[in-house]
Amino acid sequence: MRATAIAHTNVALIKYWGKRDEHLILPANSSLSFTVDKFYTKTTVEWDEKLAQDTFILNNEQKTDAKVARFIDKMREEFGISAKAKITSENHVPTAAGLASSASAFAALALAGSSAAGRKDTKEYISRLARFGSGSASRSVFGDFVIWEKGELADGNDSFAVPFTNKLCDKMSLVVAVVSDKEKKVSSRDGMRLTVETSPFFEKWVSAAETDLEEMKQAILDEDFIKVGEITERNGMKMHATTLGAEPPFTYFQPLSLEIMDAVRELRENGIPAYFTMDAGPNVKVICERENENIVADKLSGLAKNVLICHAGKEASVISDEK
């Protein structure tokens, strides 16, 4: 019972930042993301009753990872099986640097694990399951624009991602300026927890994010790229403002991150619509129209050590299934 799946990472245009339930990984606000083609994880899961213990191999190195171990236990519980798992994964995303490596990782793991167990689970179910590994993984189950509904139920059964639309996707590019590919000092999970518990700005952030989401949905449906960009930029900056109000304060910004933001503003002053956003890490993502992607990339290449042009990515898929 073995299967291999691929899932792409995503970049949130309306951020997920803060949980209403830590144990069930339930977000305080709904979010919207853009799945990208450049970064992905390929994972093979093999369930085997003969194995004495679970094994996890990442990029050809055997690893011990508590989050993966918990997720394997969660899959066994959900699937009603007792077999141990051999997991082999290739992560084509800089790890722990704010590029959502955990999103593609757990989306691929959930889908491969389900398929290897001989199940025919819906993408909705896979999204809900992937959430237990990483909240943003729920969105990487789908392609193009995706909304992760926060849900209202206490048990979290109505909190999963759904595809939104592919409008604008073929006209939009995401240019990633890699400021650092080193592991960040404050993980997303720890940063969220500290923000929720101590930042006086958090409650205002939640209500503002919900308003931003409704405006973003309409802007995408209207194919109004300028409006999409403006909402993306302001939402991201509001998210990062909450971390400055935490106790102790912290930030994911680095000096180069701020330089890149200024470069994007300069592009706009010169008539190139481009808008930045950042997740929990120093790297800056810039959305622009495809016709301007090379202009934007050239501008950022003068600052960042690595600049990557991305387009819309596909939904997670099983590429090999052996029984």
Phi and psi restraints in degrees (value plus and minus 20) as a CYANA .aco file:
   2 ARG   PHI    -160.6  -120.6
   2 ARG   PSI     122.2   162.2
   3 ALA   PHI    -169.9  -129.9
   3 ALA   PSI     130.9   170.9
   4 THR   PHI    -142.2  -102.2
   4 THR   PSI     114.0   154.0
   5 ALA   PHI    -152.5  -112.5
   5 ALA   PSI     133.4   173.4
   6 ILE   PHI    -140.8  -100.8
   6 ILE   PSI     116.4   156.4
   7 ALA   PHI    -155.8  -115.8
   7 ALA   PSI     122.2   162.2
   8 HIS   PHI    -116.2   -76.2
   8 HIS   PSI     135.1   175.1
   9 THR   PHI     -98.4   -58.4
   9 THR   PSI     152.5   192.5
  10 ASN   PHI    -159.1  -119.1
  10 ASN   PSI     137.4   177.4
  11 VAL   PHI    -137.5   -97.5
  11 VAL   PSI     104.3   144.3
  12 ALA   PHI     -97.7   -57.7
  12 ALA   PSI     105.4   145.4
  13 LEU   PHI    -109.1   -69.1
  13 LEU   PSI     -53.3   -13.3
  14 ILE   PHI    -132.7   -92.7
  14 ILE   PSI      97.6   137.6
  15 LYS   PHI     -96.1   -56.1
  15 LYS   PSI     129.9   169.9
  16 TYR   PHI    -119.5   -79.5
  16 TYR   PSI      96.8   136.8
  17 TRP   PHI    -170.6  -130.6
  17 TRP   PSI      78.9   118.9
  18 GLY   PHI      92.6   132.6
  18 GLY   PSI     120.3   160.3
  19 LYS   PHI    -132.0   -92.0
  19 LYS   PSI     127.5   167.5
  20 ARG   PHI    -112.4   -72.4
  20 ARG   PSI     -34.5     5.5
  21 ASP   PHI    -168.2  -128.2
  21 ASP   PSI      93.1   133.1
  22 GLU   PHI     -87.5   -47.5
  22 GLU   PSI     -61.3   -21.3
  23 HIS   PHI     -88.3   -48.3
  23 HIS   PSI     -62.1   -22.1
  24 LEU   PHI    -112.1   -72.1
  24 LEU   PSI     -19.1    20.9
  25 ILE   PHI      33.3    73.3
  25 ILE   PSI      38.4    78.4
  26 LEU   PHI    -125.9   -85.9
  26 LEU   PSI     106.1   146.1
  27 PRO   PHI     -97.5   -57.5
  27 PRO   PSI     133.3   173.3
  28 ALA   PHI     -96.0   -56.0
  28 ALA   PSI     -44.4    -4.4
  29 ASN   PHI    -161.3  -121.3
  29 ASN   PSI     134.6   174.6
  30 SER   PHI     -93.3   -53.3
  30 SER   PSI     137.1   177.1
  31 SER   PHI    -158.3  -118.3
  31 SER   PSI     144.3   184.3
  32 LEU   PHI    -155.9  -115.9
  32 LEU   PSI     115.0   155.0
  33 SER   PHI    -152.7  -112.7
  33 SER   PSI     148.6   188.6
  34 PHE   PHI    -142.2  -102.2
  34 PHE   PSI      94.2   134.2
  35 THR   PHI     -94.2   -54.2
  35 THR   PSI     116.4   156.4
  36 VAL   PHI    -136.6   -96.6
  36 VAL   PSI     132.2   172.2
  37 ASP   PHI    -105.6   -65.6
  37 ASP   PSI     -40.8    -0.8
  38 LYS   PHI     -96.1   -56.1
  38 LYS   PSI     -54.8   -14.8
  39 PHE   PHI    -131.6   -91.6
  39 PHE   PSI     112.4   152.4
  40 TYR   PHI    -176.3  -136.3
  40 TYR   PSI     146.3   186.3
  41 THR   PHI    -146.5  -106.5
  41 THR   PSI     113.9   153.9
  42 LYS   PHI    -133.1   -93.1
  42 LYS   PSI     104.4   144.4
  43 THR   PHI    -152.8  -112.8
  43 THR   PSI     114.5   154.5
  44 THR   PHI    -130.9   -90.9
  44 THR   PSI     111.0   151.0
  45 VAL   PHI    -138.9   -98.9
  45 VAL   PSI     111.3   151.3
  46 GLU   PHI    -145.9  -105.9
  46 GLU   PSI      98.2   138.2
  47 TRP   PHI    -111.1   -71.1
  47 TRP   PSI     107.8   147.8
  48 ASP   PHI    -165.1  -125.1
  48 ASP   PSI      97.2   137.2
  49 GLU   PHI     -84.0   -44.0
  49 GLU   PSI     -39.9     0.1
  50 LYS   PHI    -103.6   -63.6
  50 LYS   PSI     -34.7     5.3
  51 LEU   PHI     -91.4   -51.4
  51 LEU   PSI     119.0   159.0
  52 ALA   PHI    -100.7   -60.7
  52 ALA   PSI     -46.5    -6.5
  53 GLN   PHI    -176.4  -136.4
  53 GLN   PSI     142.9   182.9
  54 ASP   PHI     -89.9   -49.9
  54 ASP   PSI     126.6   166.6
  55 THR   PHI    -151.3  -111.3
  55 THR   PSI     126.7   166.7
  56 PHE   PHI    -154.7  -114.7
  56 PHE   PSI      97.8   137.8
  57 ILE   PHI    -136.9   -96.9
  57 ILE   PSI      99.4   139.4
  58 LEU   PHI    -137.7   -97.7
  58 LEU   PSI     101.6   141.6
  59 ASN   PHI      29.8    69.8
  59 ASN   PSI      26.6    66.6
  60 ASN   PHI      51.4    91.4
  60 ASN   PSI      -7.9    32.1
  61 GLU   PHI    -142.9  -102.9
  61 GLU   PSI     112.6   152.6
  62 GLN   PHI     -92.2   -52.2
  62 GLN   PSI     113.3   153.3
  63 LYS   PHI    -145.7  -105.7
  63 LYS   PSI     135.5   175.5
  64 THR   PHI    -135.3   -95.3
  64 THR   PSI      95.8   135.8
  65 ASP   PHI    -154.8  -114.8
  65 ASP   PSI      95.9   135.9
  66 ALA   PHI     -83.4   -43.4
  66 ALA   PSI     -58.0   -18.0
  67 LYS   PHI     -85.9   -45.9
  67 LYS   PSI     -62.1   -22.1
  68 VAL   PHI     -85.4   -45.4
  68 VAL   PSI     -61.5   -21.5
  69 ALA   PHI     -80.6   -40.6
  69 ALA   PSI     -64.2   -24.2
  70 ARG   PHI     -84.1   -44.1
  70 ARG   PSI     -57.2   -17.2
  71 PHE   PHI     -90.3   -50.3
  71 PHE   PSI     -56.3   -16.3
  72 ILE   PHI     -81.2   -41.2
  72 ILE   PSI     -63.9   -23.9
  73 ASP   PHI     -80.8   -40.8
  73 ASP   PSI     -59.5   -19.5
  74 LYS   PHI     -84.2   -44.2
  74 LYS   PSI     -61.6   -21.6
  75 MET   PHI     -83.4   -43.4
  75 MET   PSI     -63.7   -23.7
  76 ARG   PHI     -78.6   -38.6
  76 ARG   PSI     -63.0   -23.0
  77 GLU   PHI     -82.4   -42.4
  77 GLU   PSI     -66.3   -26.3
  78 GLU   PHI     -86.7   -46.7
  78 GLU   PSI     -59.8   -19.8
  79 PHE   PHI    -106.9   -66.9
  79 PHE   PSI     -32.3     7.7
  80 GLY   PHI      47.7    87.7
  80 GLY   PSI      20.9    60.9
  81 ILE   PHI    -144.3  -104.3
  81 ILE   PSI     144.4   184.4
  82 SER   PHI    -139.7   -99.7
  82 SER   PSI     -27.4    12.6
  83 ALA   PHI     -81.6   -41.6
  83 ALA   PSI     129.1   169.1
  84 LYS   PHI    -100.4   -60.4
  84 LYS   PSI     142.9   182.9
  85 ALA   PHI    -140.0  -100.0
  85 ALA   PSI     119.2   159.2
  86 LYS   PHI    -128.9   -88.9
  86 LYS   PSI      98.3   138.3
  87 ILE   PHI    -135.8   -95.8
  87 ILE   PSI     106.1   146.1
  88 THR   PHI    -143.3  -103.3
  88 THR   PSI     102.2   142.2
  89 SER   PHI    -152.6  -112.6
  89 SER   PSI     120.9   160.9
  90 GLU   PHI    -135.7   -95.7
  90 GLU   PSI      97.6   137.6
  91 ASN   PHI    -125.6   -85.6
  91 ASN   PSI      88.5   128.5
  92 HIS   PHI    -118.1   -78.1
  92 HIS   PSI      30.6    70.6
  93 VAL   PHI    -165.2  -125.2
  93 VAL   PSI     114.7   154.7
  94 PRO   PHI     -78.4   -38.4
  94 PRO   PSI     104.1   144.1
  95 THR   PHI     -98.1   -58.1
  95 THR   PSI     119.4   159.4
  96 ALA   PHI      37.4    77.4
  96 ALA   PSI      12.1    52.1
  97 ALA   PHI    -140.4  -100.4
  97 ALA   PSI      -0.8    39.2
  98 GLY   PHI      63.0   103.0
  98 GLY   PSI       1.2    41.2
  99 LEU   PHI    -133.0   -93.0
  99 LEU   PSI       0.9    40.9
 100 ALA   PHI      38.8    78.8
 100 ALA   PSI      23.7    63.7
 101 SER   PHI     -83.4   -43.4
 101 SER   PSI     -53.1   -13.1
 102 SER   PHI     -89.8   -49.8
 102 SER   PSI     -45.6    -5.6
 103 ALA   PHI     -85.4   -45.4
 103 ALA   PSI     -72.9   -32.9
 104 SER   PHI     -88.6   -48.6
 104 SER   PSI     -54.1   -14.1
 105 ALA   PHI     -82.9   -42.9
 105 ALA   PSI     -69.8   -29.8
 106 PHE   PHI     -99.9   -59.9
 106 PHE   PSI     -46.0    -6.0
 107 ALA   PHI     -85.6   -45.6
 107 ALA   PSI     -64.5   -24.5
 108 ALA   PHI     -86.3   -46.3
 108 ALA   PSI     -59.6   -19.6
 109 LEU   PHI     -85.3   -45.3
 109 LEU   PSI     -63.0   -23.0
 110 ALA   PHI     -83.4   -43.4
 110 ALA   PSI     -64.1   -24.1
 111 LEU   PHI     -89.8   -49.8
 111 LEU   PSI     -63.0   -23.0
 112 ALA   PHI     -85.7   -45.7
 112 ALA   PSI     -61.2   -21.2
 113 GLY   PHI     -82.7   -42.7
 113 GLY   PSI     -61.6   -21.6
 114 SER   PHI     -84.7   -44.7
 114 SER   PSI     -67.3   -27.3
 115 SER   PHI     -84.4   -44.4
 115 SER   PSI     -60.2   -20.2
 116 ALA   PHI     -84.6   -44.6
 116 ALA   PSI     -46.7    -6.7
 117 ALA   PHI    -103.2   -63.2
 117 ALA   PSI     -17.0    23.0
 118 GLY   PHI      58.7    98.7
 118 GLY   PSI      -0.6    39.4
 119 ARG   PHI    -113.3   -73.3
 119 ARG   PSI     141.1   181.1
 120 LYS   PHI    -142.2  -102.2
 120 LYS   PSI      34.1    74.1
 121 ASP   PHI     -88.9   -48.9
 121 ASP   PSI     128.3   168.3
 122 THR   PHI     -93.3   -53.3
 122 THR   PSI     140.2   180.2
 123 LYS   PHI     -84.3   -44.3
 123 LYS   PSI     -50.4   -10.4
 124 GLU   PHI     -81.2   -41.2
 124 GLU   PSI     -64.5   -24.5
 125 TYR   PHI     -84.6   -44.6
 125 TYR   PSI     -63.9   -23.9
 126 ILE   PHI     -81.8   -41.8
 126 ILE   PSI     -59.5   -19.5
 127 SER   PHI     -82.1   -42.1
 127 SER   PSI     -65.3   -25.3
 128 ARG   PHI     -83.4   -43.4
 128 ARG   PSI     -60.0   -20.0
 129 LEU   PHI     -87.9   -47.9
 129 LEU   PSI     -65.9   -25.9
 130 ALA   PHI     -79.2   -39.2
 130 ALA   PSI     -49.3    -9.3
 131 ARG   PHI     -74.7   -34.7
 131 ARG   PSI     -52.1   -12.1
 132 PHE   PHI     -92.1   -52.1
 132 PHE   PSI     -38.8     1.2
 133 GLY   PHI    -106.9   -66.9
 133 GLY   PSI     -64.9   -24.9
 134 SER   PHI    -179.3  -139.3
 134 SER   PSI     110.8   150.8
 135 GLY   PHI     -73.8   -33.8
 135 GLY   PSI     -66.5   -26.5
 136 SER   PHI     -88.7   -48.7
 136 SER   PSI     -35.0     5.0
 137 ALA   PHI     -84.3   -44.3
 137 ALA   PSI     -46.6    -6.6
 138 SER   PHI     -79.1   -39.1
 138 SER   PSI     -52.5   -12.5
 139 ARG   PHI    -100.1   -60.1
 139 ARG   PSI     -47.9    -7.9
 140 SER   PHI     -93.9   -53.9
 140 SER   PSI     -23.2    16.8
 141 VAL   PHI     -91.5   -51.5
 141 VAL   PSI     -42.9    -2.9
 142 PHE   PHI    -136.8   -96.8
 142 PHE   PSI     143.8   183.8
 143 GLY   PHI    -123.0   -83.0
 143 GLY   PSI     154.8   194.8
 144 ASP   PHI      39.3    79.3
 144 ASP   PSI    -158.0  -118.0
 145 PHE   PHI    -104.6   -64.6
 145 PHE   PSI     118.9   158.9
 146 VAL   PHI    -158.6  -118.6
 146 VAL   PSI     120.7   160.7
 147 ILE   PHI    -134.5   -94.5
 147 ILE   PSI     108.5   148.5
 148 TRP   PHI    -117.3   -77.3
 148 TRP   PSI      89.8   129.8
 149 GLU   PHI     -95.5   -55.5
 149 GLU   PSI     108.9   148.9
 150 LYS   PHI     -86.6   -46.6
 150 LYS   PSI     -49.6    -9.6
 151 GLY   PHI      57.0    97.0
 151 GLY   PSI     146.2   186.2
 152 GLU   PHI    -142.8  -102.8
 152 GLU   PSI     -42.0    -2.0
 153 LEU   PHI     -90.5   -50.5
 153 LEU   PSI     124.2   164.2
 154 ALA   PHI     -85.8   -45.8
 154 ALA   PSI     -50.1   -10.1
 155 ASP   PHI    -104.8   -64.8
 155 ASP   PSI     -25.0    15.0
 156 GLY   PHI      58.9    98.9
 156 GLY   PSI     -12.8    27.2
 157 ASN   PHI     -88.9   -48.9
 157 ASN   PSI     -35.4     4.6
 158 ASP   PHI    -124.2   -84.2
 158 ASP   PSI      -3.4    36.6
 159 SER   PHI    -128.8   -88.8
 159 SER   PSI      79.1   119.1
 160 PHE   PHI    -176.8  -136.8
 160 PHE   PSI     148.4   188.4
 161 ALA   PHI    -111.0   -71.0
 161 ALA   PSI     134.9   174.9
 162 VAL   PHI    -158.6  -118.6
 162 VAL   PSI     124.4   164.4
 163 PRO   PHI     -85.8   -45.8
 163 PRO   PSI     120.7   160.7
 164 PHE   PHI    -118.9   -78.9
 164 PHE   PSI     -86.1   -46.1
 165 THR   PHI    -186.7  -146.7
 165 THR   PSI     143.0   183.0
 166 ASN   PHI    -127.7   -87.7
 166 ASN   PSI     -10.4    29.6
 167 LYS   PHI     -80.9   -40.9
 167 LYS   PSI     118.8   158.8
 168 LEU   PHI      58.0    98.0
 168 LEU   PSI     -38.5     1.5
 169 CYS   PHI     -80.1   -40.1
 169 CYS   PSI     -58.6   -18.6
 170 ASP   PHI    -101.0   -61.0
 170 ASP   PSI     -22.8    17.2
 171 LYS   PHI    -130.0   -90.0
 171 LYS   PSI     -26.0    14.0
 172 MET   PHI    -134.6   -94.6
 172 MET   PSI     123.1   163.1
 173 SER   PHI    -142.5  -102.5
 173 SER   PSI     134.9   174.9
 174 LEU   PHI    -141.9  -101.9
 174 LEU   PSI      98.4   138.4
 175 VAL   PHI    -124.7   -84.7
 175 VAL   PSI      99.5   139.5
 176 VAL   PHI    -121.2   -81.2
 176 VAL   PSI     102.7   142.7
 177 ALA   PHI    -121.3   -81.3
 177 ALA   PSI      89.0   129.0
 178 VAL   PHI    -101.8   -61.8
 178 VAL   PSI      89.1   129.1
 179 VAL   PHI    -103.4   -63.4
 179 VAL   PSI     -59.7   -19.7
 180 SER   PHI    -175.5  -135.5
 180 SER   PSI     120.3   160.3
 181 ASP   PHI    -130.3   -90.3
 181 ASP   PSI      -2.8    37.2
 182 LYS   PHI    -105.9   -65.9
 182 LYS   PSI     137.5   177.5
 183 GLU   PHI     -84.5   -44.5
 183 GLU   PSI     114.7   154.7
 184 LYS   PHI     -98.3   -58.3
 184 LYS   PSI     135.8   175.8
 185 LYS   PHI     -93.9   -53.9
 185 LYS   PSI     -53.2   -13.2
 186 VAL   PHI    -136.9   -96.9
 186 VAL   PSI      94.2   134.2
 187 SER   PHI     -86.6   -46.6
 187 SER   PSI     140.9   180.9
 188 SER   PHI     -78.2   -38.2
 188 SER   PSI     -64.5   -24.5
 189 ARG   PHI     -83.4   -43.4
 189 ARG   PSI     -65.9   -25.9
 190 ASP   PHI     -87.3   -47.3
 190 ASP   PSI     -58.8   -18.8
 191 GLY   PHI     -84.0   -44.0
 191 GLY   PSI     -62.2   -22.2
 192 MET   PHI     -81.7   -41.7
 192 MET   PSI     -66.9   -26.9
 193 ARG   PHI     -80.3   -40.3
 193 ARG   PSI     -65.2   -25.2
 194 LEU   PHI     -83.7   -43.7
 194 LEU   PSI     -59.6   -19.6
 195 THR   PHI     -84.1   -44.1
 195 THR   PSI     -67.8   -27.8
 196 VAL   PHI     -80.4   -40.4
 196 VAL   PSI     -62.1   -22.1
 197 GLU   PHI     -98.7   -58.7
 197 GLU   PSI     -47.0    -7.0
 198 THR   PHI    -148.3  -108.3
 198 THR   PSI     -39.2     0.8
 199 SER   PHI    -101.6   -61.6
 199 SER   PSI     105.0   145.0
 200 PRO   PHI     -89.9   -49.9
 200 PRO   PSI     -31.8     8.2
 201 PHE   PHI    -108.4   -68.4
 201 PHE   PSI     -27.3    12.7
 202 PHE   PHI     -83.5   -43.5
 202 PHE   PSI     -66.5   -26.5
 203 GLU   PHI     -82.1   -42.1
 203 GLU   PSI     -59.3   -19.3
 204 LYS   PHI     -85.7   -45.7
 204 LYS   PSI     -56.1   -16.1
 205 TRP   PHI     -79.9   -39.9
 205 TRP   PSI     -64.5   -24.5
 206 VAL   PHI     -81.4   -41.4
 206 VAL   PSI     -67.4   -27.4
 207 SER   PHI     -88.0   -48.0
 207 SER   PSI     -58.0   -18.0
 208 ALA   PHI     -86.1   -46.1
 208 ALA   PSI     -57.5   -17.5
 209 ALA   PHI     -84.9   -44.9
 209 ALA   PSI     -58.1   -18.1
 210 GLU   PHI     -86.5   -46.5
 210 GLU   PSI     -59.4   -19.4
 211 THR   PHI     -84.9   -44.9
 211 THR   PSI     -63.8   -23.8
 212 ASP   PHI     -79.5   -39.5
 212 ASP   PSI     -59.1   -19.1
 213 LEU   PHI     -82.5   -42.5
 213 LEU   PSI     -66.3   -26.3
 214 GLU   PHI     -82.7   -42.7
 214 GLU   PSI     -60.8   -20.8
 215 GLU   PHI     -87.5   -47.5
 215 GLU   PSI     -57.2   -17.2
 216 MET   PHI     -85.2   -45.2
 216 MET   PSI     -62.9   -22.9
 217 LYS   PHI     -78.2   -38.2
 217 LYS   PSI     -63.3   -23.3
 218 GLN   PHI     -88.8   -48.8
 218 GLN   PSI     -59.5   -19.5
 219 ALA   PHI     -82.9   -42.9
 219 ALA   PSI     -59.6   -19.6
 220 ILE   PHI     -86.6   -46.6
 220 ILE   PSI     -64.9   -24.9
 221 LEU   PHI     -82.5   -42.5
 221 LEU   PSI     -53.2   -13.2
 222 ASP   PHI    -100.7   -60.7
 222 ASP   PSI     -25.9    14.1
 223 GLU   PHI      34.6    74.6
 223 GLU   PSI      21.9    61.9
 224 ASP   PHI    -117.7   -77.7
 224 ASP   PSI      70.1   110.1
 225 PHE   PHI     -82.7   -42.7
 225 PHE   PSI     -59.1   -19.1
 226 ILE   PHI     -78.8   -38.8
 226 ILE   PSI     -65.4   -25.4
 227 LYS   PHI     -85.6   -45.6
 227 LYS   PSI     -61.4   -21.4
 228 VAL   PHI     -78.2   -38.2
 228 VAL   PSI     -64.8   -24.8
 229 GLY   PHI     -84.5   -44.5
 229 GLY   PSI     -63.8   -23.8
 230 GLU   PHI     -83.0   -43.0
 230 GLU   PSI     -62.2   -22.2
 231 ILE   PHI     -87.7   -47.7
 231 ILE   PSI     -61.7   -21.7
 232 THR   PHI     -76.7   -36.7
 232 THR   PSI     -67.9   -27.9
 233 GLU   PHI     -86.5   -46.5
 233 GLU   PSI     -66.1   -26.1
 234 ARG   PHI     -89.9   -49.9
 234 ARG   PSI     -54.5   -14.5
 235 ASN   PHI     -85.9   -45.9
 235 ASN   PSI     -63.0   -23.0
 236 GLY   PHI     -83.3   -43.3
 236 GLY   PSI     -61.1   -21.1
 237 MET   PHI     -88.1   -48.1
 237 MET   PSI     -54.8   -14.8
 238 LYS   PHI     -84.7   -44.7
 238 LYS   PSI     -59.7   -19.7
 239 MET   PHI     -79.1   -39.1
 239 MET   PSI     -67.6   -27.6
 240 HIS   PHI     -89.1   -49.1
 240 HIS   PSI     -45.8    -5.8
 241 ALA   PHI     -83.3   -43.3
 241 ALA   PSI     -52.0   -12.0
 242 THR   PHI     -84.3   -44.3
 242 THR   PSI     -51.1   -11.1
 243 THR   PHI     -92.1   -52.1
 243 THR   PSI     -47.8    -7.8
 244 LEU   PHI     -93.7   -53.7
 244 LEU   PSI     -38.0     2.0
 245 GLY   PHI    -115.2   -75.2
 245 GLY   PSI     -22.9    17.1
 246 ALA   PHI     -93.1   -53.1
 246 ALA   PSI     144.8   184.8
 247 GLU   PHI    -142.7  -102.7
 247 GLU   PSI      90.2   130.2
 248 PRO   PHI     -95.7   -55.7
 248 PRO   PSI     135.8   175.8
 249 PRO   PHI     -84.5   -44.5
 249 PRO   PSI     129.0   169.0
 250 PHE   PHI    -169.9  -129.9
 250 PHE   PSI     144.6   184.6
 251 THR   PHI    -169.6  -129.6
 251 THR   PSI     132.6   172.6
 252 TYR   PHI    -116.2   -76.2
 252 TYR   PSI     -25.7    14.3
 253 PHE   PHI     -87.8   -47.8
 253 PHE   PSI     121.1   161.1
 254 GLN   PHI    -139.0   -99.0
 254 GLN   PSI     141.5   181.5
 255 PRO   PHI     -71.0   -31.0
 255 PRO   PSI     -59.6   -19.6
 256 LEU   PHI     -88.4   -48.4
 256 LEU   PSI     -52.1   -12.1
 257 SER   PHI     -77.7   -37.7
 257 SER   PSI     -64.6   -24.6
 258 LEU   PHI     -87.7   -47.7
 258 LEU   PSI     -56.5   -16.5
 259 GLU   PHI     -82.5   -42.5
 259 GLU   PSI     -60.9   -20.9
 260 ILE   PHI     -86.6   -46.6
 260 ILE   PSI     -60.2   -20.2
 261 MET   PHI     -77.9   -37.9
 261 MET   PSI     -64.2   -24.2
 262 ASP   PHI     -82.6   -42.6
 262 ASP   PSI     -57.2   -17.2
 263 ALA   PHI     -84.6   -44.6
 263 ALA   PSI     -56.9   -16.9
 264 VAL   PHI     -87.8   -47.8
 264 VAL   PSI     -61.2   -21.2
 265 ARG   PHI     -81.7   -41.7
 265 ARG   PSI     -58.2   -18.2
 266 GLU   PHI     -84.9   -44.9
 266 GLU   PSI     -57.7   -17.7
 267 LEU   PHI     -79.2   -39.2
 267 LEU   PSI     -63.3   -23.3
 268 ARG   PHI     -84.6   -44.6
 268 ARG   PSI     -60.4   -20.4
 269 GLU   PHI     -80.6   -40.6
 269 GLU   PSI     -46.6    -6.6
 270 ASN   PHI    -117.3   -77.3
 270 ASN   PSI      -4.4    35.6
 271 GLY   PHI      69.7   109.7
 271 GLY   PSI      -8.5    31.5
 272 ILE   PHI    -126.1   -86.1
 272 ILE   PSI      88.4   128.4
 273 PRO   PHI     -87.0   -47.0
 273 PRO   PSI      92.1   132.1
 274 ALA   PHI    -168.4  -128.4
 274 ALA   PSI     122.2   162.2
 275 TYR   PHI    -161.2  -121.2
 275 TYR   PSI     118.6   158.6
 276 PHE   PHI    -122.8   -82.8
 276 PHE   PSI     138.9   178.9
 277 THR   PHI    -172.8  -132.8
 277 THR   PSI     138.2   178.2
 278 MET   PHI    -159.5  -119.5
 278 MET   PSI     122.8   162.8
 279 ASP   PHI    -119.1   -79.1
 279 ASP   PSI    -175.0  -135.0
 280 ALA   PHI    -100.2   -60.2
 280 ALA   PSI      52.9    92.9
 281 GLY   PHI     154.5   194.5
 281 GLY   PSI     148.9   188.9
 282 PRO   PHI    -101.8   -61.8
 282 PRO   PSI     -31.8     8.2
 283 ASN   PHI     -93.3   -53.3
 283 ASN   PSI     124.6   164.6
 284 VAL   PHI    -128.9   -88.9
 284 VAL   PSI     109.7   149.7
 285 LYS   PHI    -127.9   -87.9
 285 LYS   PSI     114.2   154.2
 286 VAL   PHI    -142.7  -102.7
 286 VAL   PSI     104.4   144.4
 287 ILE   PHI    -116.3   -76.3
 287 ILE   PSI     122.0   162.0
 288 CYS   PHI    -174.1  -134.1
 288 CYS   PSI     151.7   191.7
 289 GLU   PHI     -98.7   -58.7
 289 GLU   PSI     127.2   167.2
 290 ARG   PHI     -76.1   -36.1
 290 ARG   PSI     -54.1   -14.1
 291 GLU   PHI     -85.3   -45.3
 291 GLU   PSI     -37.0     3.0
 292 ASN   PHI    -130.3   -90.3
 292 ASN   PSI     -13.8    26.2
 293 GLU   PHI     -82.2   -42.2
 293 GLU   PSI     -58.1   -18.1
 294 ASN   PHI     -91.8   -51.8
 294 ASN   PSI     -54.1   -14.1
 295 ILE   PHI     -83.9   -43.9
 295 ILE   PSI     -65.0   -25.0
 296 VAL   PHI     -84.8   -44.8
 296 VAL   PSI     -66.1   -26.1
 297 ALA   PHI     -81.6   -41.6
 297 ALA   PSI     -61.1   -21.1
 298 ASP   PHI     -83.2   -43.2
 298 ASP   PSI     -60.5   -20.5
 299 LYS   PHI     -82.7   -42.7
 299 LYS   PSI     -64.7   -24.7
 300 LEU   PHI     -96.0   -56.0
 300 LEU   PSI     -45.3    -5.3
 301 SER   PHI     -84.4   -44.4
 301 SER   PSI     -41.9    -1.9
 302 GLY   PHI     -95.2   -55.2
 302 GLY   PSI     -28.6    11.4
 303 LEU   PHI    -139.4   -99.4
 303 LEU   PSI     -68.9   -28.9
 304 ALA   PHI    -108.9   -68.9
 304 ALA   PSI     132.1   172.1
 305 LYS   PHI     -96.8   -56.8
 305 LYS   PSI     -38.3     1.7
 306 ASN   PHI    -170.7  -130.7
 306 ASN   PSI     107.1   147.1
 307 VAL   PHI    -146.9  -106.9
 307 VAL   PSI     109.9   149.9
 308 LEU   PHI    -146.0  -106.0
 308 LEU   PSI     115.4   155.4
 309 ILE   PHI    -119.2   -79.2
 309 ILE   PSI     105.1   145.1
 310 CYS   PHI    -140.4  -100.4
 310 CYS   PSI     133.7   173.7
 311 HIS   PHI    -145.0  -105.0
 311 HIS   PSI    -196.1  -156.1
 312 ALA   PHI     -82.7   -42.7
 312 ALA   PSI     117.8   157.8
 313 GLY   PHI    -120.8   -80.8
 313 GLY   PSI     143.0   183.0
 314 LYS   PHI    -108.8   -68.8
 314 LYS   PSI     148.5   188.5
 315 GLU   PHI     -89.2   -49.2
 315 GLU   PSI     140.2   180.2
 316 ALA   PHI     -82.3   -42.3
 316 ALA   PSI     126.0   166.0
 317 SER   PHI    -168.4  -128.4
 317 SER   PSI     132.7   172.7
 318 VAL   PHI    -108.4   -68.4
 318 VAL   PSI     106.1   146.1
 319 ILE   PHI    -127.1   -87.1
 319 ILE   PSI     -31.5     8.5
 320 SER   PHI    -175.6  -135.6
 320 SER   PSI     116.1   156.1
 321 ASP   PHI    -165.1  -125.1
 321 ASP   PSI      90.8   130.8
 322 GLU   PHI    -142.1  -102.1
 322 GLU   PSI     110.1   150.1
